[in-house]
Amino acid sequence: MQRYGDEARRAREPVLGLYEEVFNHRAFTGRSGTMFGFEGLGSVYWHMVSKLLLAVQERFFAASKEGADEDIRGRLGRLYYRVRDGLGFNKTPGEFGAFPTDPYSNTPKHAGAQQPGMTGQVKEEILSRFGELGVIVDQGRVQLEVGLLRAREFVARPQPFRFLDVHQQWQELTVPASGLAFTWCQVPFVYRLDPSAEPELTVTLEDGSSQTLTGLMLTPELSAELFTRSGRIRQVELVVRRSQLFSD
């Protein structure tokens, strides 16, 4: 628009009019004229939104890896959470047309959510959620990169956390204040904010011994123990500073 100025502005409406005349896209109803409730323009496709979410996240981490400046990474992060805010579970039941936490294919403009079931969105959501938590696999190694994680995810007071371990036994640990916990490959990961500590990664093994890593990346051997759910790793703990998190 800056390059062509008024010419581009004058041409916009005629081009849009020609497009509508040729394609009549507003009348397009998807696979057939009887399926507009499930397919076609006018529907919000939750799977497509989740694909966009994952794509923006991938660009965020790529920008970080390439050494992009803080402004670019910040813009990508804000765009990521803007897309995240558009997904079903952030909607009211009235907007979504169903219980917002239930997976549906799409929501057409004239009706509630359609086609319930485990849609492809679930796959993208799993990948993007672990990305938010900073779990990245690179060249066969597990790396923890929390640049997209927000401080609001950390609990203010200690809380219990129950999980199913690799031996299919229920376990419980205490999440510390200014901490969060989740499992990955059925191994608990515990994050803790500490403004005075240097960032470090501690792996506690089944025999009670531990290994401290300053690179925030597991060795190939420890990564393999996680992937295979061998039971050798009991817990992974990460200490980070608030300044390492995403600031929105």
C-alpha positions in Angstrom: 0.0 0.0 0.0 2.8 2.4 0.8 4.5 1.7 -2.6 1.4 2.1 -4.7 -0.6 4.6 -2.6 -3.9 5.8 -3.9 -3.8 3.5 -6.9 -4.0 0.4 -4.7 -6.8 1.9 -2.7 -8.8 2.8 -5.8 -8.3 -0.7 -7.2 -9.3 -2.6 -4.1 -13.1 -2.5 -4.5 -13.1 -3.2 -8.2 -10.8 -6.2 -7.6 -13.0 -7.5 -4.8 -16.1 -7.1 -6.9 -14.5 -9.0 -9.8 -13.4 -11.8 -7.4 -17.0 -12.1 -6.1 -18.4 -12.1 -9.7 -16.1 -14.9 -10.8 -16.0 -17.1 -7.7 -19.2 -16.2 -5.8 -17.4 -17.4 -2.8 -20.1 -16.4 -0.3 -22.4 -18.9 -1.8 -19.9 -21.7 -1.5 -21.2 -24.4 0.8 -18.3 -26.8 1.0 -18.6 -30.4 -0.2 -22.2 -30.2 -1.1 -25.2 -27.9 -0.8 -26.6 -29.9 2.1 -23.5 -29.8 4.3 -23.2 -26.1 5.2 -23.9 -26.9 8.8 -20.7 -28.9 8.9 -18.5 -27.5 6.0 -18.0 -24.4 4.0 -17.2 -20.8 4.4 -18.7 -19.1 7.4 -17.4 -21.8 9.7 -14.7 -21.4 12.2 -12.5 -24.5 11.8 -10.9 -25.2 15.2 -8.4 -27.6 13.7 -7.2 -24.9 11.3 -6.9 -22.4 14.1 -4.8 -24.9 16.1 -2.6 -25.4 13.0 -2.0 -21.7 12.8 -1.2 -21.7 16.5 1.4 -24.3 16.1 2.9 -22.6 13.0 3.3 -19.3 14.9 4.9 -21.1 17.8 7.4 -22.7 15.5 8.3 -19.3 14.0 8.7 -17.9 17.6 11.3 -20.6 18.5 12.9 -20.4 15.1 13.4 -16.6 15.6 14.9 -17.3 19.0 17.3 -19.9 17.6 18.3 -17.5 14.8 19.1 -14.8 17.3 16.3 -12.4 16.2 15.9 -9.3 18.2 13.6 -9.0 21.2 11.1 -6.9 19.3 10.5 -9.6 16.7 10.2 -12.3 19.2 7.9 -10.2 21.3 5.6 -9.6 18.4 5.5 -13.3 17.5 4.8 -14.2 21.1 1.9 -11.7 21.3 0.5 -13.0 18.0 0.8 -16.5 19.3 -1.3 -15.8 22.4 -3.8 -13.8 20.3 -4.4 -16.9 18.2 -4.6 -18.9 21.5 -7.3 -16.6 22.8 -9.4 -17.5 19.7 -9.5 -21.2 20.4 -12.6 -22.9 21.7 -11.7 -23.3 25.4 -11.2 -19.5 25.6 -14.7 -18.9 24.3 -18.0 -18.7 26.2 -20.5 -21.5 25.6 -22.6 -19.1 23.6 -19.7 -18.2 21.3 -18.5 -21.8 20.9 -22.0 -23.3 20.6 -21.1 -26.1 23.0 -19.1 -26.8 26.1 -15.8 -24.9 25.2 -13.5 -27.7 26.5 -15.1 -30.3 24.3 -13.4 -31.0 20.9 -15.6 -30.1 17.8 -14.7 -29.8 14.2 -16.1 -26.3 13.6 -18.7 -23.7 14.5 -20.7 -22.3 11.5 -22.0 -18.8 11.7 -25.6 -19.8 11.9 -25.4 -22.6 14.5 -23.5 -24.1 17.4 -20.4 -26.2 17.3 -20.7 -29.2 14.9 -19.1 -32.7 14.5 -18.1 -33.6 18.1 -15.2 -35.9 18.6 -11.5 -36.1 18.8 -10.6 -34.0 15.8 -7.1 -33.3 14.5 -7.0 -30.2 16.7 -6.1 -32.4 19.6 -2.7 -33.3 18.1 -1.8 -29.6 17.5 -2.9 -28.7 21.0 -0.7 -31.3 22.6 2.3 -30.2 20.6 1.7 -26.5 21.2 1.0 -26.9 24.9 4.3 -28.7 25.5 5.9 -25.9 23.4 4.4 -23.3 25.7 5.9 -25.2 28.6 9.3 -25.1 26.9 9.8 -28.8 26.0 11.7 -29.0 22.7 13.4 -32.0 21.1 16.4 -31.0 19.0 18.7 -33.6 17.4 17.5 -36.2 19.8 18.0 -34.1 22.9 15.4 -32.6 25.3 15.9 -28.9 25.7 13.9 -26.6 28.0 13.3 -23.2 26.4 10.8 -21.2 28.5 10.7 -18.1 26.3 7.0 -18.5 25.5 5.9 -19.5 29.1 4.0 -16.8 31.1 4.5 -16.1 34.8 0.8 -16.4 35.4 1.1 -20.2 35.0 3.2 -20.5 38.2 1.3 -21.1 41.5 1.5 -18.5 44.3 1.3 -21.1 47.1 2.5 -24.8 47.5 0.0 -27.2 45.9 -0.2 -31.0 45.6 0.3 -32.6 42.2 -0.8 -36.1 41.4 0.5 -38.0 38.4 0.8 -41.5 37.0 4.4 -42.7 36.8 6.0 -45.0 34.3 5.2 -48.0 36.5 1.4 -47.1 36.3 1.4 -46.1 39.9 -0.2 -42.9 41.2 2.3 -40.6 42.9 2.1 -37.2 44.5 4.6 -34.3 44.9 4.3 -30.8 46.3 4.6 -28.0 43.8 6.5 -25.2 45.6 5.4 -21.6 45.7 6.3 -19.8 42.5 6.4 -23.2 40.8 4.5 -25.3 38.3 4.5 -29.0 37.4 3.5 -31.3 34.6 4.5 -34.7 33.3 6.2 -35.6 30.0 6.7 -39.2 29.1 5.2 -39.9 32.6 8.1 -38.2 34.3 7.3 -35.1 36.5 8.9 -31.8 35.5 8.9 -29.2 38.2 9.7 -25.5 37.3 10.6 -23.0 40.0 11.1 -19.2 39.7 14.1 -17.9 41.7 15.3 -14.3 40.9 18.6 -14.9 42.8 19.6 -18.2 41.3 21.4 -19.0 38.1 19.2 -21.0 35.7 19.9 -24.7 36.0 18.4 -28.1 35.2 18.6 -30.9 37.8 17.7 -34.5 36.9 17.0 -36.8 39.9 17.5 -40.5 39.1 15.8 -43.6 40.4 18.6 -44.4 42.9 18.3 -40.9 44.5 21.4 -39.4 42.8 21.1 -36.3 40.7 22.8 -34.6 37.8 22.9 -30.8 37.4 23.1 -29.4 33.9 23.7 -25.7 33.2 22.9 -25.8 29.5 19.2 -26.4 30.1 19.5 -29.4 27.8 19.5 -33.1 28.7 22.3 -35.3 27.4 21.4 -37.8 24.6 21.6 -40.6 27.1 19.2 -38.9 29.6 16.9 -37.9 26.8 16.7 -41.6 25.6 15.8 -42.6 29.2 12.9 -40.2 29.0 11.8 -41.3 25.5 11.8 -45.0 26.4 10.1 -44.4 29.8 12.8 -46.6 31.4 12.0 -45.4 34.9 15.6 -44.4 35.5 14.6 -40.7 35.7 12.5 -39.9 38.8 12.1 -36.1 38.3 13.4 -33.1 36.2 13.6 -29.8 38.0 14.2 -26.4 36.3 15.1 -23.2 38.1 14.6 -20.1 36.0 14.3 -16.3 36.4 11.2 -14.4 35.6 13.2 -12.4 33.0 13.5 -15.6 31.0 9.7 -15.9 30.6 7.5 -14.3 28.1 6.3 -10.9 29.2 2.9 -9.9 27.9 
